[in-house]
Amino acid sequence: MKLGMVGLGKMGGNMAARLRDKGHEVVGYDFDPQVSDVGSLAELVGRLEAPRTVWLMVPAGEPTDSAVEELGGLLDAGDLVIDGGNSHYVKDREHADALKDKGVHYVDAGVSGGVWGRENGYGIMVGGAAEDVARARPVFDALTPDEGGGFVHAGGVGAGHFVKMVHNGIEYGMMQAFAEGFELMQASDIVDDVPGTFDSWREGTVVRSWLLDLLVRALEEDPELEGLRGYAQDSGEGRWTVQAAVDHAVPAPAITAALYARFASRQEDSPAMKVIAALRNQFGGHAVATATDDPVRTPRS
Ligand SMILES: O=C(CO)[C@H](O)[C@H](O)COP(=O)(O)O
């Protein structure tokens, strides 16, 4: 099948390469002329035959919004746009409606697999009309793992990005649990081999998983992670998961705590904990640490 790929970064570039490896013809467009096959979206559309399929793999938010808008002016009735970025599921309905006015079809696709996907295949979760999903099925089949699985048509427009958002929320919780286990074993004076413990858990245990494999890989490179700062960014999916949990009155304490742990990681100091220290001092005369003190760490202090 021939398709256009918009965005040839770490994800889009590797996906285009995997599709080509599997015999598909990909015309790629990127702002970086070094990696782009064409100079503009208009040129990309001109290189495809109707009915066209264009896969967007650009950052969520404004970059995706403007690409959808521009494509709406370039594509014809019967063409198909697939948004494979990490867009908010609420945006999918807006994008689908804007394109529908011109007869252009829309499918949202959550894509998981990171930089390993080119080799291992990706997990693809899609939302949209059955006939649109069926039309792009050869592309989904090429992107998913060779051994099968890794694909779901989760529902109508928005469902693909909704389940990808939940997947990423679960990812937050799982990573936070491994992180806390790491810190606890390191803090104890009873475990001599923390990397070896994680490594042993890769076989036979309840917590064996790809995230655990990746943690072991990181610990092989730096057993105490001394080269890293304890600072973690987020790109929005955890926030959307927590927001969706609030909207549906679904208790999601693990995912919420994992998100808040990332916020805390970005603080040099904790204004909230200053308030705790101030209040303990006010009501009980308890000692405080000043800005220049080394904090005294004792159990339960
Ligand atoms: O989709 C992904 C993995 O499944 C991305 O890596 C995602 O960006 C990770 O989210 P965050 O940056 O918020 O940790």
The ligand as an SDF file (V2000), in Angstrom:
LIG
                    3D

 14 13  0  0  0  0  0  0  0  0999 V2000
    3.4810    6.8590   24.6070 O   0  0  0  0  0  0  0  0  0  0  0  0
    4.5630    6.6620   25.1050 C   0  0  0  0  0  0  0  0  0  0  0  0
    4.9540    5.3300   25.6150 C   0  0  0  0  0  0  0  0  0  0  0  0
    3.8920    4.4450   25.6300 O   0  0  0  0  0  0  0  0  0  0  0  0
    5.4870    7.8160   25.1950 C   0  0  0  0  0  0  0  0  0  0  0  0
    6.7870    7.4770   25.4370 O   0  0  0  0  0  0  0  0  0  0  0  0
    4.9590    8.8540   26.1200 C   0  0  0  0  0  0  0  0  0  0  0  0
    5.3700   10.1010   25.6840 O   0  0  0  0  0  0  0  0  0  0  0  0
    5.3660    8.6970   27.5490 C   0  0  0  0  0  0  0  0  0  0  0  0
    4.6460    9.6040   28.3290 O   0  0  0  0  0  0  0  0  0  0  0  0
    5.3470   10.6460   29.2970 P   0  0  0  0  0  0  0  0  0  0  0  0
    6.2780   11.4820   28.4460 O   0  0  0  0  0  0  0  0  0  0  0  0
    4.2460   11.4560   29.8830 O   0  0  0  0  0  0  0  0  0  0  0  0
    6.1090    9.8400   30.3200 O   0  0  0  0  0  0  0  0  0  0  0  0
  1  2  2  0
  2  3  1  0
  2  5  1  0
  3  4  1  0
  5  6  1  0
  5  7  1  0
  7  8  1  0
  7  9  1  0
  9 10  1  0
 10 11  1  0
 11 12  2  0
 11 13  1  0
 11 14  1  0
M  END
$$$$
